[in-house]
Each structure stands twice: as structure tokens, then as C-alpha cells.
Amino acid sequence: MHWNNCDAVEQDPQRMSGAWLFAGTRVPVAALFENLEAVATIDEFVDWFPGVTRRQALAVLQYAELSLLAAA
């Protein structure tokens, strides 16, 4: 997924091997999906990954949803 238009994330080739990260953190966006897949809640994820806000997590999920709908 291409995250360029999601303001909750950022990418820098010099950080974390260029992975998409939650803005202002070193937490990969993929960590959110991995934790949700393992049945974590949004609130648990935010508690487990300091620096990631609930707003950021919800923005990522909304962006992913809109991207999937656009691709259909």
C-alpha cells in the first residue's frame, strides 16, 4: 500500500530501512495490522506503542479502508 497521502505516517530511507512509520515515532505501520490481526484493540496498541496516538491509528485504518474501496 502506498501511504504518501496519509498524514499520520512518514517514510525516511535512513530510518527503519525505509519502512512506513507512524509520524514522529519508530513504530512501523505494519505493527498496527499485525497486532489487530492478533486480536489486539486500538487502545491496547496505543498503550503498547508510546508515541502513537489513537488519532494516528484510526487515520491509518481509515486510509487503508479508502484505498481498498478505491481499488475495488
Contact map, one row per residue, 1 for C-alpha under 8 A:
111000000000000000000000000000000000000000000000000000000000000100000000
111100000000000000000000000000000000000000000000000000000000000000000000
111111001100000000010000000000000000000000000000000000000000000000000000
011111100100000000000000000000000000000000000000000000000000000000000000
001111100000000000000000000000000000000000000000000000000000000000000000
001111111000000000000000000000000000000000000000000000000011001000000000
000111111100000000000010000000000000000000000000000000000000000000000000
000001111100000000000110000000000000000000000000000000011011000000000000
001001111110000000011110000010000000000000000000000000010001000000000000
001100111111000000011110000000000000000000000000000000000000000000000000
000000001111101001111000000000000000000000000000000000000000000000000000
000000000111111111110000000000000000000000000000000000000000000000000000
000000000011111111100000000000000000000000000000000000000000000000000000
000000000001111111000000000000000000000000000000000000000000000000000000
000000000011111111100000010000000000000000000000000000000000000000000000
000000000001111111100000010000000000000000000000000000000000000000000000
000000000001111111100000000000000000000000000000000000000000000000000000
000000000011111111110000000000000000000000000000000000000000000000000000
000000000011101111111000000100000000000000000000000000000000000000000000
001000001111000001111100000111000000000000000000000000000000000000000000
000000001110000000111110111110000000000000000000000000000000000000000000
000000011100000000011111111110000000000000000000000100010000000000000000
000000111100000000001111100000000000000000000000000000000000000000000000
000000000000000000000111110000000000000000000000001000000000000000000000
000000000000000000001111111000000000000000000000001100000000000000000000
000000000000001100001101111100000000000000000000000000000000000000000000
000000000000000000001100111110100000000000000000100100000000000000000000
000000000000000000111100011111110000000000000000000000000000000000000000
000000001000000000011100001111111000000000000000000000000001000000000000
000000000000000000010000000111111100000000000000000000000000000000000000
000000000000000000000000001111111110000000000000000000000000000000000000
000000000000000000000000000111111111000000001000000000001000000000000000
000000000000000000000000000011111111100000000000000000000000000000000000
000000000000000000000000000001111111110000000000000000000000000000000000
000000000000000000000000000000111111111110001000000000000000000000000000
000000000000000000000000000000011111111111000000000000000000000000000000
000000000000000000000000000000001111111100000000000000000000000000000000
000000000000000000000000000000000111111100000000000000000000000000000000
000000000000000000000000000000000011111110000000000000000000000000000000
000000000000000000000000000000000011111111011000000000000000000000000000
000000000000000000000000000000000011001111111000000000000000000000000000
000000000000000000000000000000000001000111111100000001001100000000000000
000000000000000000000000000000000000000011111110000001000000000000000000
000000000000000000000000000000000000000111111111000000000000000000000000
000000000000000000000000000000010010000111111111100000000000000000000000
000000000000000000000000000000000000000001111111111111001000000000000000
000000000000000000000000000000000000000000111111110000000000000000000000
000000000000000000000000000000000000000000011111110000000000000000000000
000000000000000000000000001000000000000000001111111100000000000000000000
000000000000000000000000000000000000000000000111111110000000000000000000
000000000000000000000001100000000000000000000100111110000000000000000000
000000000000000000000100101000000000000000000100111111011000000000000000
000000000000000000000000000000000000000000000100011111111000000000000000
000000000000000000000000000000000000000001100100000111111100000000000000
000000000000000000000000000000000000000000000000000011111110000000000000
000000011000000000000100000000000000000000000000000111111111000000000000
000000010000000000000000000000010000000001000100000111111111100000000000
000000000000000000000000000000000000000001000000000001111111110000000000
000001010000000000000000000000000000000000000000000000111111111000000000
000001011000000000000000000010000000000000000000000000011111111100000000
000000000000000000000000000000000000000000000000000000001111111110000000
000000000000000000000000000000000000000000000000000000000111111111000000
000001000000000000000000000000000000000000000000000000000011111111100000
100000000000000000000000000000000000000000000000000000000001111111110000
000000000000000000000000000000000000000000000000000000000000111111111000
000000000000000000000000000000000000000000000000000000000000011111111100
000000000000000000000000000000000000000000000000000000000000001111111110
000000000000000000000000000000000000000000000000000000000000000111111111
000000000000000000000000000000000000000000000000000000000000000011111111
000000000000000000000000000000000000000000000000000000000000000001111111
000000000000000000000000000000000000000000000000000000000000000000111111
000000000000000000000000000000000000000000000000000000000000000000011111
